[in-house]
Amino acid sequence: MNLQIYNEELQVGNMQVEAVSSSSIVLIGDAETIQLSSIFDTPAESLIIGPFVPLNPQG
Amino acid sequence: MLNKRTSVVDRIIINSLSIVSTFEIGDSSQIQAFSRAIALQRERQTFFSNEIRFSDFDIFTEAIPMEPIFENVTFETNSIHPIIKVGFLDITGVSTSSVIHIGNTKNINMESRIKHIRHLHPRN
């Protein structure tokens, strides 16, 4: 497939963004390949109730 | 040939740009960001040195399923009026390997992984 691109003007009048976080991108313009990713993960050991000793997680 | 444009920005307000974040006006060709984090919050301030390693948790060691992009697409660009105009951009926060990019680019590859652990004292 042959993609023909005609670059006319790209205009953004007014843009309001609250937060851009953890490997995200606000792109105004062209790109050929974009690969983003993210993992958040709060399994069982995300809340530990116990004495304050160093944790030795099993993973 | 890289697809080039001229970026014209009138007014930008970025309140905070932190933790390896980038703010770019103009073209680039490769954008590579990474990030890790763990965030252990304890009810009382106690700190132990090298307590947790990223390799302790699977989410940091397992491969992220990101297949490489192989499409047989050929680009042919004819730049007639290659301008990017931004009037007003108001951004409150940019954090953790994030990018504000006004302009063209070619390849973007980013990752992240976070985790969060809360450690509370037993209620007896």
Backbone of each chain as ProteinMPNN parsed JSONL, in Angstrom:
{"seq_chain_A": "MNLQIYNEELQVGNMQVEAVSSSSIVLIGDAETIQLSSIFDTPAESLIIGPFVPLNPQG", "coords_chain_A": {"N_chain_A": [[0.868, -1.193, 0.0], [0.545, 2.156, -0.868], [1.008, 5.142, 0.659], [-0.213, 8.311, 0.202], [0.805, 11.435, 1.233], [-0.286, 14.641, 1.854], [0.98, 17.507, 2.989], [-0.713, 19.817, 4.447], [-1.641, 22.765, 6.316], [-1.481, 22.296, 9.865], [-3.527, 22.913, 12.502], [-3.973, 23.864, 15.84], [-6.254, 25.262, 17.882], [-6.994, 25.792, 20.672], [-6.098, 24.129, 23.558], [-6.593, 22.082, 26.373], [-5.05, 20.279, 28.844], [-5.197, 17.995, 31.442], [-3.533, 16.039, 32.862], [-0.516, 14.312, 32.03], [0.802, 11.287, 32.11], [3.026, 8.576, 33.135], [4.704, 7.392, 30.847], [3.319, 8.514, 28.637], [2.137, 10.348, 25.757], [1.659, 13.55, 24.34], [1.04, 14.397, 21.255], [1.395, 16.638, 18.688], [1.276, 16.51, 15.52], [2.864, 14.554, 12.903], [3.481, 10.986, 12.884], [5.258, 7.914, 12.384], [5.453, 5.241, 13.456], [3.989, 4.202, 16.481], [4.486, 3.058, 19.652], [3.203, 2.464, 22.605], [3.039, 1.64, 26.119], [1.974, 0.15, 29.222], [1.798, -0.794, 32.643], [0.058, -1.375, 35.601], [-0.878, -2.79, 38.065], [-1.905, -3.94, 41.068], [-1.706, -6.322, 43.044], [-2.361, -8.861, 45.602], [-0.341, -8.321, 47.544], [-0.462, -5.639, 47.703], [-1.544, -4.346, 49.756], [-0.439, -4.384, 52.925], [-0.769, -5.427, 56.193], [0.87, -5.165, 59.032], [3.697, -5.62, 61.256], [6.305, -3.12, 61.128], [8.611, -4.238, 59.419], [11.406, -5.0, 57.267], [10.144, -5.707, 54.049], [10.009, -8.921, 52.474], [9.369, -9.722, 49.574], [7.742, -12.348, 47.648], [7.298, -12.115, 45.053]], "CA_chain_A": [[0.0, 0.0, 0.0], [1.359, 3.368, -0.947], [0.227, 6.196, 1.308], [0.157, 9.643, -0.274], [0.557, 12.423, 2.291], [-0.154, 16.039, 1.407], [1.091, 18.266, 4.23], [-1.243, 21.183, 4.523], [-1.365, 23.301, 7.654], [-2.148, 21.614, 10.991], [-3.716, 24.023, 13.455], [-4.684, 23.591, 17.09], [-6.586, 26.584, 18.422], [-6.939, 25.921, 22.129], [-6.127, 22.754, 24.09], [-6.339, 22.076, 27.813], [-4.778, 18.894, 29.229], [-5.025, 17.965, 32.89], [-2.303, 15.338, 33.277], [0.076, 13.382, 31.058], [1.702, 10.581, 33.02], [3.567, 7.223, 32.925], [5.053, 7.098, 29.449], [2.286, 8.895, 27.662], [2.634, 11.406, 24.869], [0.717, 14.443, 23.671], [1.76, 14.653, 20.003], [0.69, 17.438, 17.685], [2.144, 16.353, 14.351], [2.79, 13.204, 12.317], [4.413, 9.961, 13.379], [5.103, 6.714, 11.558], [5.052, 4.12, 14.32], [3.862, 4.583, 17.89], [4.307, 1.895, 20.522], [3.171, 2.839, 24.025], [2.723, 0.466, 26.938], [1.89, 0.525, 30.63], [1.303, -1.862, 33.527], [-0.137, -0.724, 36.894], [-0.665, -3.955, 38.926], [-1.961, -3.912, 42.555], [-2.19, -7.634, 43.495], [-2.615, -9.05, 47.038], [0.585, -7.692, 48.492], [-0.438, -4.182, 47.583], [-1.91, -3.824, 51.088], [0.146, -5.266, 53.947], [-1.018, -4.913, 57.549], [1.754, -5.948, 59.88], [4.761, -4.82, 61.875], [7.159, -2.463, 60.142], [9.905, -4.9, 59.209], [11.617, -4.989, 55.809], [9.335, -6.686, 53.315], [10.799, -9.702, 51.51], [8.298, -10.226, 48.712], [8.088, -13.543, 46.875], [7.216, -11.717, 43.613]], "C_chain_A": [[0.9, 1.237, 0.0], [0.521, 4.52, -0.417], [0.716, 7.551, 0.807], [-0.155, 10.653, 0.831], [0.749, 13.815, 1.705], [-0.153, 16.893, 2.664], [0.536, 19.661, 4.059], [-0.983, 21.657, 5.951], [-2.125, 22.503, 8.704], [-2.3, 22.653, 12.092], [-4.474, 23.552, 14.685], [-4.979, 24.945, 17.718], [-6.288, 26.63, 19.898], [-7.029, 24.515, 22.697], [-5.785, 22.793, 25.569], [-6.179, 20.634, 28.251], [-4.52, 18.899, 30.727], [-3.708, 17.286, 33.258], [-1.829, 14.428, 32.158], [1.082, 12.583, 31.872], [2.009, 9.166, 32.56], [3.637, 6.882, 31.436], [3.918, 7.377, 28.487], [2.835, 10.039, 26.828], [1.469, 12.243, 24.382], [1.455, 14.886, 22.414], [0.884, 15.502, 19.107], [1.588, 17.412, 16.469], [2.057, 14.927, 13.865], [3.73, 12.265, 13.047], [4.222, 8.73, 12.507], [4.709, 5.532, 12.421], [5.013, 4.612, 15.76], [3.651, 3.305, 18.685], [4.328, 2.371, 21.966], [2.872, 1.587, 24.832], [2.561, 0.934, 28.372], [1.393, -0.672, 31.424], [1.142, -1.24, 34.906], [-0.053, -1.748, 38.021], [-0.762, -3.684, 40.417], [-2.523, -5.262, 43.002], [-2.283, -7.685, 45.016], [-1.626, -8.263, 47.875], [0.619, -6.181, 48.316], [-0.888, -3.569, 48.902], [-1.394, -4.814, 52.123], [-0.167, -4.644, 55.299], [-0.17, -5.758, 58.476], [2.846, -5.064, 60.42], [5.696, -4.254, 60.812], [8.533, -3.126, 60.121], [10.132, -4.901, 57.708], [10.811, -6.078, 55.13], [10.28, -7.591, 52.532], [9.79, -10.444, 50.63], [8.729, -11.466, 47.946], [7.988, -13.184, 45.384], [6.037, -12.358, 42.923]], "O_chain_A": [[1.866, 1.338, 0.756], [-0.536, 4.839, -0.962], [1.886, 7.901, 0.959], [-1.288, 10.706, 1.309], [1.795, 14.131, 1.138], [-1.177, 16.996, 3.339], [1.221, 20.568, 3.588], [-0.217, 21.045, 6.696], [-3.26, 22.082, 8.479], [-1.308, 23.211, 12.562], [-5.514, 22.905, 14.564], [-4.058, 25.692, 18.049], [-5.441, 27.403, 20.344], [-7.949, 23.775, 22.351], [-4.824, 23.443, 25.98], [-7.091, 19.832, 28.049], [-3.73, 19.699, 31.229], [-2.857, 17.9, 33.901], [-2.633, 13.845, 31.43], [2.107, 13.125, 32.287], [1.324, 8.626, 31.691], [2.779, 6.204, 30.87], [3.602, 6.557, 27.625], [3.868, 10.624, 27.154], [0.411, 11.71, 24.047], [2.4, 15.671, 22.499], [-0.247, 15.125, 18.801], [2.544, 18.183, 16.375], [1.243, 14.156, 14.373], [4.654, 12.696, 13.737], [3.144, 8.525, 11.95], [3.707, 4.878, 12.134], [5.896, 5.347, 16.2], [2.72, 2.55, 18.405], [5.403, 2.656, 22.494], [2.485, 0.567, 24.26], [2.989, 2.041, 28.698], [0.631, -1.484, 30.899], [2.089, -0.592, 35.353], [0.801, -1.585, 38.892], [0.22, -3.229, 41.004], [-3.711, -5.347, 43.312], [-2.283, -6.635, 45.659], [-2.027, -7.596, 48.829], [1.577, -5.516, 48.712], [-0.639, -2.388, 49.145], [-1.861, -5.951, 52.188], [0.13, -3.472, 55.531], [-0.457, -6.937, 58.684], [2.917, -3.883, 60.082], [5.858, -4.831, 59.737], [9.486, -2.637, 60.726], [9.173, -4.814, 56.941], [10.794, -7.226, 55.574], [11.261, -7.102, 51.972], [9.415, -11.589, 50.884], [9.905, -11.637, 47.627], [8.546, -13.892, 44.545], [5.823, -12.134, 41.732]]}, "seq_chain_B": "MLNKRTSVVDRIIINSLSIVSTFEIGDSSQIQAFSRAIALQRERQTFFSNEIRFSDFDIFTEAIPMEPIFENVTFETNSIHPIIKVGFLDITGVSTSSVIHIGNTKNINMESRIKHIRHLHPRN", "coords_chain_B": {"N_chain_B": [[12.873, 9.834, 3.425], [12.639, 12.173, 5.925], [9.605, 13.346, 7.119], [9.022, 16.59, 7.271], [8.112, 19.428, 9.317], [7.242, 22.831, 10.147], [7.012, 24.166, 13.329], [4.832, 26.323, 14.984], [4.271, 28.073, 17.814], [1.997, 29.732, 19.865], [1.209, 30.309, 22.573], [1.983, 28.743, 25.625], [1.275, 27.017, 28.618], [2.783, 25.2, 31.035], [2.4, 23.593, 33.962], [3.766, 21.74, 35.611], [6.667, 19.821, 35.025], [7.936, 16.848, 35.315], [10.05, 14.153, 36.624], [11.806, 12.776, 34.543], [10.598, 13.796, 32.165], [9.732, 15.163, 28.937], [9.718, 18.093, 26.955], [9.012, 19.185, 23.851], [9.373, 21.334, 21.103], [9.176, 21.111, 17.779], [10.692, 19.029, 15.209], [11.431, 15.498, 15.449], [13.19, 12.306, 15.364], [13.409, 9.819, 16.612], [11.726, 8.629, 19.479], [12.228, 7.59, 22.661], [11.161, 6.282, 25.598], [11.185, 5.28, 29.029], [10.497, 3.743, 32.151], [9.922, 2.952, 35.583], [9.31, 2.637, 38.717], [7.886, 1.886, 42.014], [6.802, 2.637, 44.614], [6.302, 2.504, 47.716], [4.248, 2.902, 50.41], [4.257, 3.755, 53.768], [2.638, 3.603, 57.001], [3.986, 4.712, 59.106], [7.012, 6.643, 59.261], [9.439, 4.745, 58.196], [12.479, 3.623, 57.013], [14.155, 1.248, 55.06], [17.266, 0.18, 53.843], [17.915, -0.827, 50.482], [15.555, -2.561, 50.116], [13.568, -3.553, 48.413], [13.677, -5.046, 45.236], [13.446, -4.479, 41.688], [13.436, -6.876, 40.342], [12.163, -8.538, 42.037], [9.526, -8.674, 41.486], [7.039, -9.995, 39.309], [5.811, -8.331, 37.425], [7.699, -6.587, 36.545], [9.547, -8.096, 35.318], [8.41, -9.706, 33.402], [7.852, -10.065, 29.86], [6.699, -7.38, 27.877], [3.945, -7.574, 25.763], [4.71, -6.401, 22.937], [4.53, -6.276, 19.747], [6.902, -5.915, 17.091], [6.463, -3.417, 14.542], [5.538, -4.237, 11.372], [4.47, -3.158, 8.671], [3.655, -3.268, 5.206], [3.766, -0.505, 4.164], [4.242, 2.214, 2.148], [5.413, 5.453, 2.428], [4.601, 8.515, 0.876], [5.422, 11.711, 0.793], [4.208, 14.956, 0.108], [5.112, 18.083, 0.745], [3.16, 20.708, 1.015], [2.302, 22.954, 2.479], [3.775, 22.843, 5.045], [3.043, 23.4, 8.024], [2.745, 23.652, 11.546], [0.481, 24.957, 13.707], [-0.018, 26.228, 16.887], [-2.349, 27.567, 19.028], [-3.112, 28.066, 21.882], [-1.96, 26.299, 24.652], [-2.653, 24.507, 27.504], [-1.346, 22.899, 30.113], [-1.484, 20.939, 32.975], [0.027, 18.925, 34.427], [2.972, 16.972, 33.782], [4.415, 13.887, 33.848], [6.7, 11.188, 34.867], [8.399, 9.915, 32.635], [7.102, 11.08, 30.364], [5.974, 12.799, 27.382], [5.68, 15.926, 25.772], [5.062, 16.84, 22.614], [5.481, 18.845, 19.92], [5.351, 18.687, 16.726], [6.763, 16.834, 13.988], [7.488, 13.288, 14.019], [9.183, 10.1, 13.915], [9.534, 7.352, 14.917], [8.081, 6.08, 17.855], [8.633, 4.813, 21.012], [7.612, 3.667, 23.999], [7.503, 2.828, 27.504], [6.389, 1.748, 30.733], [5.587, 0.859, 34.008], [4.563, 0.558, 37.063], [3.463, -0.026, 40.306], [2.917, 0.169, 43.46], [2.62, -0.228, 46.889], [1.046, -0.56, 50.008], [1.683, -0.183, 53.415], [0.453, -0.928, 56.41], [0.057, -0.354, 59.958], [-0.765, -2.94, 62.314], [-4.128, -2.99, 63.584], [-4.766, -3.185, 66.859]], "CA_chain_B": [[13.071, 11.249, 3.761], [11.797, 12.433, 7.089], [8.482, 14.225, 6.862], [9.368, 17.689, 8.179], [7.171, 20.544, 9.409], [7.679, 23.933, 11.022], [6.026, 24.316, 14.413], [4.684, 27.706, 15.449], [3.469, 27.99, 19.033], [1.714, 31.083, 20.324], [1.254, 30.432, 24.039], [1.908, 27.441, 26.31], [1.49, 27.021, 30.083], [2.961, 23.857, 31.609], [2.567, 23.857, 35.377], [4.897, 20.978, 36.177], [7.247, 18.855, 34.081], [8.829, 16.2, 36.296], [10.455, 12.746, 36.549], [12.255, 12.358, 33.217], [9.641, 14.117, 31.102], [10.328, 15.995, 27.892], [8.823, 19.041, 26.281], [9.736, 19.501, 22.621], [8.7, 22.012, 19.99], [10.042, 20.867, 16.629], [10.641, 17.635, 14.742], [12.449, 14.556, 15.953], [12.991, 11.087, 14.574], [13.153, 8.68, 17.503], [11.398, 8.973, 20.875], [12.308, 6.366, 23.456], [11.026, 6.598, 27.03], [11.164, 4.06, 29.836], [10.091, 4.176, 33.486], [9.768, 1.763, 36.439], [8.545, 2.99, 39.928], [7.327, 0.879, 42.934], [5.983, 3.455, 45.505], [5.906, 1.801, 48.949], [3.817, 3.928, 51.369], [4.082, 3.165, 55.116], [1.881, 4.457, 57.899], [4.971, 5.479, 59.889], [8.199, 6.841, 58.429], [10.572, 3.839, 58.461], [13.116, 3.347, 55.725], [15.183, 0.21, 55.104], [17.994, 0.338, 52.569], [17.67, -1.825, 49.421], [14.558, -3.5, 50.636], [12.829, -4.197, 47.315], [14.32, -4.891, 43.919], [12.467, -4.648, 40.615], [13.364, -8.28, 39.907], [11.339, -9.317, 42.977], [8.12, -8.727, 41.063], [6.907, -10.474, 37.931], [5.373, -7.338, 36.437], [8.852, -5.868, 35.993], [10.455, -8.989, 34.582], [7.736, -10.366, 32.262], [7.993, -9.264, 28.632], [5.46, -6.681, 27.495], [3.649, -8.05, 24.406], [4.705, -5.312, 21.954], [5.151, -6.834, 18.533], [7.454, -4.888, 16.197], [5.47, -3.054, 13.534], [6.027, -4.455, 9.994], [3.43, -3.073, 7.643], [4.309, -2.805, 3.972], [3.156, 0.768, 3.77], [5.299, 3.165, 1.764], [4.898, 6.819, 2.551], [5.091, 9.495, -0.109], [4.88, 12.968, 1.324], [4.519, 16.187, -0.629], [4.817, 19.133, 1.728], [2.688, 21.91, 0.318], [2.371, 24.057, 3.429], [3.949, 21.999, 6.244], [3.14, 24.225, 9.231], [1.888, 23.287, 12.692], [0.234, 26.187, 14.487], [-0.721, 25.989, 18.141], [-2.737, 28.855, 19.613], [-2.897, 28.105, 23.334], [-1.916, 24.945, 25.211], [-2.581, 24.669, 28.959], [-1.145, 21.547, 30.648], [-1.195, 21.034, 34.412], [1.132, 18.097, 34.924], [3.583, 15.983, 32.896], [5.291, 13.184, 34.782], [7.092, 9.793, 34.657], [8.786, 9.595, 31.251], [6.086, 11.476, 29.375], [6.509, 13.721, 26.373], [4.809, 16.846, 25.041], [5.841, 16.96, 21.381], [4.759, 19.604, 18.888], [6.198, 18.56, 15.54], [6.702, 15.475, 13.435], [8.482, 12.338, 14.492], [9.12, 8.896, 13.094], [9.204, 6.178, 15.735], [7.909, 6.335, 19.291], [8.56, 3.556, 21.76], [7.617, 4.032, 25.413], [7.093, 1.747, 28.413], [6.138, 2.259, 32.085], [5.267, -0.303, 34.891], [4.376, 1.226, 38.353], [3.258, -1.081, 41.316], [2.244, 0.664, 44.674], [2.41, -1.123, 48.052], [0.749, 0.208, 51.233], [2.076, -0.991, 54.581], [-0.206, -0.303, 57.563], [0.322, -0.959, 61.26], [-1.962, -3.691, 62.721], [-5.024, -2.299, 64.547], [-5.158, -4.178, 67.891]], "C_chain_B": [[12.101, 11.546, 4.919], [10.785, 13.521, 6.73], [8.611, 15.413, 7.815], [8.284, 18.751, 8.183], [7.773, 21.639, 10.279], [6.608, 24.12, 12.073], [6.024, 25.751, 14.889], [3.756, 27.671, 16.652], [3.268, 29.393, 19.566], [1.889, 31.146, 21.837], [1.106, 29.047, 24.672], [2.078, 27.673, 27.807], [1.643, 25.566, 30.503], [3.282, 24.055, 33.088], [3.728, 23.054, 35.953], [5.334, 19.93, 35.174], [8.267, 18.078, 34.903], [9.111, 14.758, 35.904], [10.661, 12.321, 35.094], [11.193, 12.633, 32.138], [10.286, 15.111, 30.155], [9.278, 16.91, 27.289], [9.559, 19.496, 25.028], [8.85, 20.241, 21.649], [9.627, 21.836, 18.803], [10.042, 19.4, 16.305], [11.681, 16.789, 15.448], [12.286, 13.282, 15.145], [12.736, 9.895, 15.483], [12.768, 9.205, 18.886], [11.391, 7.672, 21.652], [12.17, 6.76, 24.92], [10.931, 5.287, 27.775], [10.595, 4.484, 31.171], [9.941, 2.922, 34.329], [8.875, 2.127, 37.62], [8.193, 1.778, 40.778], [6.483, 1.623, 43.955], [5.47, 2.662, 46.695], [5.533, 2.87, 49.967], [3.578, 3.274, 52.72], [3.379, 4.145, 56.02], [2.835, 5.292, 58.743], [6.249, 5.564, 59.059], [9.313, 5.892, 58.856], [11.167, 3.469, 57.121], [14.183, 2.285, 55.926], [15.927, 0.285, 53.783], [17.828, -0.938, 51.756], [16.752, -2.948, 49.879], [13.88, -4.249, 49.49], [13.615, -3.988, 46.039], [13.251, -5.085, 42.849], [12.325, -6.124, 40.267], [12.54, -9.11, 40.892], [9.93, -9.512, 42.442], [8.032, -9.136, 39.599], [6.611, -9.331, 36.973], [6.568, -6.605, 35.849], [9.712, -6.777, 35.133], [9.747, -9.599, 33.366], [7.833, -9.453, 31.036], [6.656, -8.608, 28.338], [5.157, -7.085, 26.058], [3.572, -6.887, 23.419], [5.363, -5.837, 20.681], [5.76, -5.681, 17.724], [6.49, -4.651, 15.032], [6.085, -3.28, 12.153], [4.853, -4.323, 9.057], [4.098, -2.64, 6.342], [3.543, -1.588, 3.446], [4.3, 1.68, 3.383], [4.681, 4.56, 1.812], [5.44, 7.664, 1.404], [4.541, 10.827, 0.319], [5.214, 14.106, 0.369], [4.103, 17.317, 0.296], [4.436, 20.39, 0.974], [2.851, 23.089, 1.259], [2.583, 23.435, 4.803], [4.13, 22.817, 7.513], [2.253, 23.616, 10.312], [1.707, 24.544, 13.511], [-0.52, 25.811, 15.752], [-1.048, 27.34, 18.759], [-2.386, 28.881, 21.078], [-2.971, 26.682, 23.87], [-1.728, 25.093, 26.72], [-2.5, 23.269, 29.558], [-0.779, 21.657, 32.119], [0.005, 20.191, 34.793], [1.645, 17.139, 33.873], [4.581, 15.232, 33.763], [5.629, 11.787, 34.29], [7.28, 9.449, 33.184], [7.706, 9.929, 30.232], [6.65, 12.588, 28.504], [5.399, 14.622, 25.856], [5.593, 17.167, 23.765], [5.016, 17.678, 20.322], [5.646, 19.619, 17.668], [6.122, 17.135, 15.066], [7.739, 14.587, 14.068], [8.331, 11.073, 13.663], [8.69, 7.717, 13.966], [9.115, 6.576, 17.201], [7.831, 4.982, 19.981], [8.645, 3.892, 23.237], [7.186, 2.838, 26.241], [6.691, 2.388, 29.72], [5.991, 1.033, 32.973], [4.975, 0.257, 36.254], [4.346, 0.167, 39.453], [2.534, -0.534, 42.539], [2.033, -0.41, 45.732], [2.089, -0.228, 49.24], [0.986, -0.682, 52.435], [1.512, -0.323, 55.834], [0.147, -1.041, 58.841], [-0.91, -1.738, 61.684], [-2.787, -2.913, 63.728], [-5.353, -3.293, 65.656], [-5.972, -3.526, 68.983]], "O_chain_B": [[10.919, 11.207, 4.874], [11.137, 14.512, 6.09], [8.352, 15.285, 9.011], [7.609, 18.957, 7.174], [8.701, 21.395, 11.05], [5.425, 24.222, 11.748], [7.075, 26.329, 15.166], [2.592, 27.286, 16.534], [4.222, 30.158, 19.708], [2.658, 31.973, 22.328], [0.219, 28.278, 24.304], [2.942, 28.449, 28.216], [0.712, 24.779, 30.337], [4.32, 24.623, 33.428], [4.567, 23.587, 36.679], [4.517, 19.246, 34.557], [9.356, 18.588, 35.166], [8.501, 14.213, 34.984], [9.838, 11.625, 34.499], [10.932, 11.775, 31.294], [11.241, 15.805, 30.503], [8.112, 16.543, 27.137], [10.613, 20.123, 25.124], [7.716, 19.837, 21.394], [10.745, 22.351, 18.809], [9.459, 18.6, 17.037], [12.674, 17.295, 15.971], [11.365, 13.169, 14.337], [11.919, 9.037, 15.149], [13.409, 10.118, 19.405], [10.633, 6.756, 21.334], [13.001, 7.511, 25.429], [10.614, 4.264, 27.168], [10.211, 5.65, 31.259], [9.835, 1.849, 33.735], [7.671, 1.909, 37.491], [8.211, 0.673, 40.235], [5.359, 1.153, 44.134], [4.33, 2.196, 46.688], [6.385, 3.667, 50.36], [2.785, 2.338, 52.82], [3.492, 5.359, 55.85], [2.54, 6.444, 59.063], [6.538, 4.677, 58.256], [10.059, 6.202, 59.785], [10.458, 3.053, 56.205], [15.013, 2.385, 56.83], [15.314, 0.434, 52.726], [17.621, -2.013, 52.318], [17.144, -4.109, 50.001], [13.643, -5.453, 49.592], [14.148, -2.908, 45.785], [12.26, -5.778, 43.08], [11.232, -6.582, 39.934], [12.245, -10.272, 40.612], [9.214, -10.409, 42.887], [8.823, -8.7, 38.762], [7.089, -9.336, 35.838], [6.465, -6.05, 34.755], [10.508, -6.306, 34.32], [10.409, -9.972, 32.397], [7.887, -8.23, 31.161], [5.602, -9.215, 28.531], [6.03, -6.954, 25.2], [2.476, -6.431, 23.095], [6.587, -5.842, 20.553], [5.191, -4.591, 17.678], [5.792, -5.565, 14.594], [7.046, -2.602, 11.788], [4.28, -5.344, 8.676], [4.976, -1.778, 6.337], [2.809, -1.64, 2.46], [5.218, 1.906, 4.17], [3.584, 4.8, 1.306], [6.601, 7.534, 1.017], [3.337, 11.066, 0.228], [6.339, 14.217, -0.118], [2.923, 17.497, 0.598], [5.281, 21.051, 0.37], [3.456, 24.1, 0.902], [1.687, 23.482, 5.645], [5.242, 22.921, 8.03], [1.157, 23.13, 10.035], [2.687, 25.135, 13.964], [-1.554, 25.145, 15.687], [-0.159, 28.16, 18.99], [-1.487, 29.61, 21.496], [-3.917, 25.949, 23.584], [-0.771, 25.722, 27.172], [-3.48, 22.525, 29.518], [0.142, 22.393, 32.474], [0.926, 20.701, 35.432], [0.853, 16.547, 33.139], [5.483, 15.834, 34.347], [4.952, 11.25, 33.414], [6.444, 8.786, 32.57], [7.432, 9.134, 29.334], [7.65, 13.225, 28.835], [4.306, 14.151, 25.539], [6.69, 17.719, 23.846], [3.981, 17.178, 19.883], [6.567, 20.43, 17.558], [5.468, 16.307, 15.7], [8.748, 15.062, 14.59], [7.45, 10.986, 12.807], [7.612, 7.154, 13.774], [9.959, 7.31, 17.717], [7.057, 4.113, 19.581], [9.687, 4.371, 23.684], [6.558, 1.921, 25.713], [6.67, 3.619, 29.752], [6.415, 0.023, 32.411], [6.167, 0.496, 36.446], [5.329, -0.573, 39.476], [1.353, -0.878, 42.582], [1.339, -1.397, 45.488], [2.782, 0.764, 49.465], [0.528, -1.825, 52.46], [2.016, 0.71, 56.275], [0.495, -2.222, 58.807], [-2.023, -1.266, 61.449], [-2.243, -2.257, 64.616], [-6.164, -4.19, 65.423], [-6.387, -4.197, 69.928]]}, "name": "protein", "num_of_chains": 2, "seq": "MNLQIYNEELQVGNMQVEAVSSSSIVLIGDAETIQLSSIFDTPAESLIIGPFVPLNPQGMLNKRTSVVDRIIINSLSIVSTFEIGDSSQIQAFSRAIALQRERQTFFSNEIRFSDFDIFTEAIPMEPIFENVTFETNSIHPIIKVGFLDITGVSTSSVIHIGNTKNINMESRIKHIRHLHPRN"}
